[in-house]
Amino acid sequence: MLRIDIISVLPKLIESPFNGSIIKRAIEKKIVEIHFHDLKDYASNKRKQVDDYQFGGGPGMVMMIEPINKCIDSLKKNRDYREIIYMTPDAEILNQKIANKLSIEGNLIILCGHYKGVDQRVRDKLITMEISIGDYVLSGGELPAAVLCDSIIRLIPGVLGNETSALSDSFQDGMIAPPVYTRPANFGNMNVPEVLLSGNKAKIENWREEKALERTKKIRPNFFN
Ligand code: SAH
């Protein structure tokens, strides 16, 4: 079973994406286990302080190293972790390849930043991997952590009902997926492509490949570089 520990100052912020749909099912099937940790529980002073002003001055609070260190330490005492990940905009951007890799390797710790981010020494000494979800800045790492977890969990064998379903998604084979249709076959003057109704498996497969190629060339021409 894959275990993911998420460390945050606002764990309430990310619990809901784990309470429905595919992720919930994966948790119920005991394929994955998610644990949330409130950094404030690891604060060393009575005020439960987890952030402080930055040295050198300037706006924005910085998350302190001590509570983070204490939390990670207590987790590592109990089991091995493959990666200790910090969600941060100034890192390699998440893609399907990274999600695939993380879905098979082992337990993960994910640290969510807030405010100005974490003390650099956390990144230098405690973190083994950094991931961004795109070139824009959010207020906290909670949504990025939920995005990362979803991308990983749906790839674990047994999570998706139809085992082949993740394989035919975009990016999995370096291509954008072909368009999909369902009933009704005619809606106003918009008809579903004839070939999809033909029942001819080989023809349908060819059509899908053609469309995937067409769409990839248009939407992600860089995939062919
Ligand atoms: N001062 C930082 C931004 C901090 S944003 C900078 O200029 O780079 C606060 C927190 O939100 C970060 O610590 C990180 O955990 C999270 N975050 C914001 N945008 C993100 C993104 N695109 N990907 C991953 N995490 C992000």
Residues whose N, C-alpha, C, O or C-beta is under 5 A from the ligand:
A	BS01	SAH	M87 T88 P89 D90 L111 C112 G113 H114 Y115 K116 G117 V118 I131 S132 I133 G134 Y136 V137 L138 S139 G140 G141 P144
